Structures are given as structure tokens and as C-alpha cells.
Amino acid sequence: MFRECGDCNLCCKGWLRGSAYGKEFYQGNPCFYLHEEKCSIYENRPEACKKYFCAWVQGLFSEELKPTISGVIVSVEVDNKKRQFLKVVETRLNINKDVYSKINNFCLQNDTYFVIVPYESEQP
């Protein structure tokens, strides 16, 4: 059950690391092609962008874990032993403890684990 991103564009705002046509994006440096809260090259976006789906968009979590609501972007990753795990990137301070409880319950039910990438202020 894939969802539409809707008003969420946190992956483009620099909370994830990546590159679009040679333009790097990372924390504190949003995607060069993000204009007025929308992707200006959506129809011609790079393969990495086309293939990225956060766990919420994949339908793994309920509405309250949408990144713009929960404050976390959850991605399915693969570790060096070829096991899937969840990478949880905090996009703000003071994440509600229920968020981590829901993620932990998901991991327990699916025999996996999660790692947290803590929020860091964009200010040096």
C-alpha cells in the first residue's frame, strides 16, 4: 500500500544525504531543485529520487508516523550482513516517545532493529 508524499518533502530538505544531477544535499543544504516546497524537476528527477520511498510512504507505519507529523524519517536499509533494519532520522528536537515505541514494536514484530540518527541543529 504505497502512499503519496502529499505535503511532505523532508527527504528533499536535506535531512537525508544524496545528490541530484551533481548537486549534493545533506543536513543544512536542501536539494538544489527544491523550489517553493516542490521539486522543480519532478518529472525528470534522478533515479535515486525515483527509487527512494520512506517507510511511511511504503505503508509500513500509520498516519502518525508521517515524517511531517512524527518528526522522523524512517528508511529501510541493509547492513553489512545483508540484514534489513530501519534508519530513523530525527528532523527536530523532542521526538514524542510514542514514535519510538511504535517503531520498536514494528521491529520486534518483524525481527529487525533500528538505529537513530539524532537531530543536529543546522546552526554551527
Secondary structure, 3 states (H helix, E strand, C coil): CCCCCCCCCCHHHHHCCEEECCEEEECCECCCCEECCEECCHHHCCHHHHHCCCCCCCCCCCHHHCHHHHCEEEEEEECCCCCEEEEEEECCCCCCHHHHHHHHHHHHHCCCCEEEECCCCCCC
